[in-house]
Every structure is written in C-alpha cells, then in structure tokens.
Amino acid sequence: MKVDKDQISAWGVHAFTGSGAILGFLALISILNNDQVGSFLWLGMALLVDGVDGTLARKVGVEEKAPNLDGIILDSIIDYLNYVINPALMIYWFQMVPSGFEMIMPALIFGVSLYTFINVNMKTDDYYFQGFPALWNVVVLYFFILNTNEWINLVVIIILLVLTFVPWKFVHPLRVKSFRNLTIFFTVVWAATTLRLVTKSEINLIMNDTIVLLIWLICTGYFIYICFLRSIKDY
C-alpha cells in the first residue's frame, strides 16, 4: 500500500491547527483555577499556533491534499474559543469590569464577535482587518499587564464593540504587505516582552521591569501608528 506523504502532511497541519483547541481547554481550566498567568500562557501558545498554521497550510497545500477537510472552519472554531469565549470568561471570572456589568459585557462580546466571524469583507487585500477583529485575548492581556481600572476596562470594551462595525483598519502582523519585515520584527519583540511581563506580573512592573514595559509600549505604539496610517488612507 502506497503511503501518500503529501496527504499525511496535510492532515498533520490540520492536527497542528486543532491543537489550539486543546490549548484553549487548558486555558479554560486555568481560568477556573484562578490561575491568570497560566491562562495567558496557554492562550499565548494558542496564538502562536494560529500565527504559523496558515503559513504551513499554504506551503503544504492542504486544500488540494485534503479537500474533504475545511481548514477555514476549523480555524474559525478554535479562534472563537481562544479569541472570544476564554477572554470573555476572564472578564467575568476575574472581575475586570464594574459590578453589574460582569455578565452583560461578556454576553455582548459573544454576540458582537459573531459578526466578525461571518463578515466576508473582514480583510482587505493588503491584509488589514476592517473593524475590530475580536482580538479579546489581547485586550484582556493589556488589562492584566497594565492593571487598569474596571471602569477604564468597561469603556475600552464598549469602544471596541462599536469599532467592530466601523471600517477602521487593524493590522494582521504576520501577513501584512506594507512594512512587512518591520512589523514582524515588532511582533516578535512584543511577544517576547509580553512573556516577560506576564510571568513577572506579580512583581511591581514600574520598579523592576521599566525597560521591558517601555519596549512593550513602543511596540504597541508602532501597531497603533501603522493602523492609523492605513485607516486614514481610505479617507
């Protein structure tokens, strides 16, 4: 019996993508165990898988080698778990918004994010997202690292919910065409500094990790800047 190595490779890529669901489950368990650091680490690993599996899929040619499997649907299911469900639960479980809003805001995140996943015009030709792309895992990460006030968190969530329906551009850091190499560089630096800040989060960041925090904020500023430039380009 002849072994189709290409087909095995295609199934392997799908299995790699599917591992994001397992990582999401482990993040969920960490949340329920009140382990904030652990939950962010599992979600970070899931984000890494999501960042590279598309490149692997295109390199292997999964659509041709495994035509009976829909990688887009698989990816969307896992993304909804890790980008929406888990972060929304974190907002509720870790009380990141004022009392009285702890159930309302996660419910709104669940509902509004559905639009993101069914919007066929979500991405531009140069790989920017049109409207906030339901990156709630990154949002709660900023809440956690910056230890922001509950009311500030509430305002930020409301603004992002509204921006879901506004064609403001948000960069895809790994596939964007303009400033691609520079953006990937900042993405790598941002990821490294994020890991440092999350794992050292119980220490006073301003006193002990000032330089790391500054670099992290500079990376954030870069992403905001290129998103701003791309957004005003259409006006």
Contacts in CASP RR format, 6 or more apart in sequence:
PFRMAT RR
TARGET T0000
AUTHOR 0000-0000-0000
METHOD contacts of the structure
MODEL  1
MKVDKDQISAWGVHAFTGSGAILGFLALISILNNDQVGSFLWLGMALLVD
GVDGTLARKVGVEEKAPNLDGIILDSIIDYLNYVINPALMIYWFQMVPSG
FEMIMPALIFGVSLYTFINVNMKTDDYYFQGFPALWNVVVLYFFILNTNE
WINLVVIIILLVLTFVPWKFVHPLRVKSFRNLTIFFTVVWAATTLRLVTK
SEINLIMNDTIVLLIWLICTGYFIYICFLRSIKDY
4 65 0 8 1.000
6 60 0 8 1.000
6 65 0 8 1.000
7 65 0 8 1.000
7 66 0 8 1.000
9 60 0 8 1.000
9 65 0 8 1.000
10 60 0 8 1.000
10 61 0 8 1.000
10 62 0 8 1.000
10 65 0 8 1.000
10 66 0 8 1.000
10 69 0 8 1.000
11 66 0 8 1.000
11 69 0 8 1.000
13 53 0 8 1.000
13 56 0 8 1.000
13 57 0 8 1.000
13 60 0 8 1.000
13 62 0 8 1.000
14 62 0 8 1.000
14 66 0 8 1.000
14 69 0 8 1.000
14 71 0 8 1.000
14 74 0 8 1.000
16 49 0 8 1.000
16 53 0 8 1.000
16 56 0 8 1.000
17 49 0 8 1.000
17 50 0 8 1.000
17 53 0 8 1.000
17 54 0 8 1.000
17 57 0 8 1.000
17 71 0 8 1.000
17 74 0 8 1.000
17 75 0 8 1.000
17 78 0 8 1.000
18 49 0 8 1.000
18 74 0 8 1.000
18 78 0 8 1.000
19 49 0 8 1.000
20 45 0 8 1.000
20 46 0 8 1.000
20 49 0 8 1.000
20 50 0 8 1.000
20 78 0 8 1.000
20 82 0 8 1.000
21 77 0 8 1.000
21 78 0 8 1.000
21 81 0 8 1.000
23 42 0 8 1.000
23 43 0 8 1.000
23 44 0 8 1.000
23 45 0 8 1.000
23 46 0 8 1.000
23 49 0 8 1.000
23 82 0 8 1.000
24 42 0 8 1.000
24 43 0 8 1.000
24 46 0 8 1.000
24 78 0 8 1.000
24 81 0 8 1.000
24 82 0 8 1.000
24 86 0 8 1.000
26 42 0 8 1.000
27 38 0 8 1.000
27 39 0 8 1.000
27 40 0 8 1.000
27 42 0 8 1.000
27 43 0 8 1.000
27 46 0 8 1.000
27 82 0 8 1.000
27 86 0 8 1.000
28 39 0 8 1.000
28 85 0 8 1.000
28 86 0 8 1.000
28 89 0 8 1.000
30 36 0 8 1.000
30 38 0 8 1.000
30 39 0 8 1.000
30 41 0 8 1.000
30 42 0 8 1.000
31 39 0 8 1.000
31 86 0 8 1.000
31 89 0 8 1.000
31 90 0 8 1.000
31 93 0 8 1.000
31 94 0 8 1.000
32 93 0 8 1.000
34 93 0 8 1.000
34 94 0 8 1.000
36 90 0 8 1.000
36 94 0 8 1.000
36 144 0 8 1.000
36 201 0 8 1.000
37 198 0 8 1.000
37 199 0 8 1.000
37 201 0 8 1.000
37 202 0 8 1.000
39 86 0 8 1.000
39 90 0 8 1.000
40 141 0 8 1.000
40 144 0 8 1.000
40 198 0 8 1.000
41 198 0 8 1.000
41 199 0 8 1.000
43 82 0 8 1.000
43 86 0 8 1.000
43 87 0 8 1.000
43 137 0 8 1.000
44 137 0 8 1.000
46 78 0 8 1.000
46 82 0 8 1.000
47 82 0 8 1.000
47 137 0 8 1.000
48 191 0 8 1.000
50 75 0 8 1.000
50 78 0 8 1.000
50 79 0 8 1.000
50 82 0 8 1.000
51 174 0 8 1.000
52 174 0 8 1.000
53 75 0 8 1.000
54 75 0 8 1.000
55 174 0 8 1.000
57 63 0 8 1.000
57 71 0 8 1.000
62 69 0 8 1.000
62 71 0 8 1.000
76 117 0 8 1.000
79 117 0 8 1.000
79 134 0 8 1.000
80 113 0 8 1.000
80 117 0 8 1.000
82 137 0 8 1.000
83 113 0 8 1.000
83 134 0 8 1.000
83 135 0 8 1.000
83 136 0 8 1.000
83 137 0 8 1.000
84 109 0 8 1.000
84 110 0 8 1.000
84 113 0 8 1.000
84 134 0 8 1.000
84 136 0 8 1.000
85 110 0 8 1.000
86 137 0 8 1.000
87 109 0 8 1.000
87 136 0 8 1.000
87 137 0 8 1.000
87 139 0 8 1.000
87 140 0 8 1.000
88 105 0 8 1.000
88 106 0 8 1.000
88 109 0 8 1.000
88 110 0 8 1.000
88 136 0 8 1.000
89 106 0 8 1.000
90 96 0 8 1.000
90 140 0 8 1.000
91 97 0 8 1.000
91 102 0 8 1.000
91 105 0 8 1.000
91 106 0 8 1.000
91 109 0 8 1.000
91 136 0 8 1.000
91 140 0 8 1.000
91 153 0 8 1.000
91 157 0 8 1.000
92 102 0 8 1.000
92 103 0 8 1.000
92 105 0 8 1.000
92 106 0 8 1.000
95 102 0 8 1.000
95 150 0 8 1.000
96 140 0 8 1.000
96 143 0 8 1.000
96 150 0 8 1.000
96 153 0 8 1.000
97 105 0 8 1.000
97 150 0 8 1.000
97 153 0 8 1.000
97 154 0 8 1.000
97 157 0 8 1.000
98 150 0 8 1.000
98 151 0 8 1.000
98 154 0 8 1.000
101 154 0 8 1.000
105 154 0 8 1.000
105 157 0 8 1.000
108 157 0 8 1.000
108 161 0 8 1.000
109 134 0 8 1.000
109 136 0 8 1.000
109 157 0 8 1.000
109 161 0 8 1.000
112 161 0 8 1.000
112 164 0 8 1.000
113 134 0 8 1.000
113 136 0 8 1.000
113 164 0 8 1.000
115 164 0 8 1.000
115 165 0 8 1.000
116 122 0 8 1.000
116 131 0 8 1.000
116 132 0 8 1.000
116 133 0 8 1.000
116 134 0 8 1.000
116 164 0 8 1.000
117 134 0 8 1.000
119 130 0 8 1.000
121 130 0 8 1.000
122 129 0 8 1.000
122 130 0 8 1.000
122 131 0 8 1.000
122 133 0 8 1.000
123 129 0 8 1.000
123 130 0 8 1.000
123 172 0 8 1.000
124 130 0 8 1.000
124 169 0 8 1.000
126 176 0 8 1.000
126 177 0 8 1.000
126 178 0 8 1.000
126 230 0 8 1.000
127 171 0 8 1.000
127 172 0 8 1.000
127 175 0 8 1.000
127 176 0 8 1.000
127 177 0 8 1.000
128 169 0 8 1.000
128 170 0 8 1.000
128 171 0 8 1.000
128 172 0 8 1.000
128 176 0 8 1.000
128 227 0 8 1.000
128 230 0 8 1.000
129 169 0 8 1.000
129 170 0 8 1.000
129 171 0 8 1.000
129 172 0 8 1.000
130 167 0 8 1.000
130 168 0 8 1.000
130 169 0 8 1.000
131 163 0 8 1.000
131 164 0 8 1.000
131 165 0 8 1.000
131 166 0 8 1.000
131 167 0 8 1.000
131 168 0 8 1.000
131 169 0 8 1.000
131 170 0 8 1.000
132 160 0 8 1.000
132 161 0 8 1.000
132 163 0 8 1.000
132 164 0 8 1.000
132 168 0 8 1.000
132 170 0 8 1.000
133 170 0 8 1.000
134 164 0 8 1.000
135 170 0 8 1.000
139 156 0 8 1.000
139 157 0 8 1.000
139 160 0 8 1.000
141 194 0 8 1.000
141 198 0 8 1.000
142 148 0 8 1.000
143 153 0 8 1.000
143 156 0 8 1.000
144 198 0 8 1.000
144 201 0 8 1.000
145 194 0 8 1.000
145 197 0 8 1.000
145 198 0 8 1.000
145 201 0 8 1.000
145 205 0 8 1.000
145 216 0 8 1.000
148 156 0 8 1.000
167 234 0 8 1.000
168 227 0 8 1.000
168 231 0 8 1.000
169 227 0 8 1.000
169 230 0 8 1.000
169 231 0 8 1.000
169 234 0 8 1.000
170 227 0 8 1.000
171 183 0 8 1.000
171 223 0 8 1.000
171 226 0 8 1.000
171 227 0 8 1.000
171 230 0 8 1.000
173 183 0 8 1.000
173 184 0 8 1.000
173 186 0 8 1.000
173 187 0 8 1.000
173 223 0 8 1.000
174 184 0 8 1.000
174 187 0 8 1.000
176 183 0 8 1.000
176 226 0 8 1.000
178 226 0 8 1.000
178 230 0 8 1.000
179 226 0 8 1.000
183 222 0 8 1.000
183 223 0 8 1.000
183 226 0 8 1.000
186 219 0 8 1.000
186 222 0 8 1.000
186 223 0 8 1.000
187 219 0 8 1.000
189 215 0 8 1.000
189 219 0 8 1.000
190 216 0 8 1.000
190 219 0 8 1.000
190 220 0 8 1.000
190 223 0 8 1.000
193 212 0 8 1.000
193 213 0 8 1.000
193 215 0 8 1.000
193 216 0 8 1.000
193 219 0 8 1.000
194 216 0 8 1.000
196 209 0 8 1.000
196 212 0 8 1.000
197 205 0 8 1.000
197 209 0 8 1.000
197 212 0 8 1.000
197 213 0 8 1.000
197 216 0 8 1.000
200 208 0 8 1.000
200 209 0 8 1.000
203 209 0 8 1.000
205 213 0 8 1.000
206 213 0 8 1.000
END
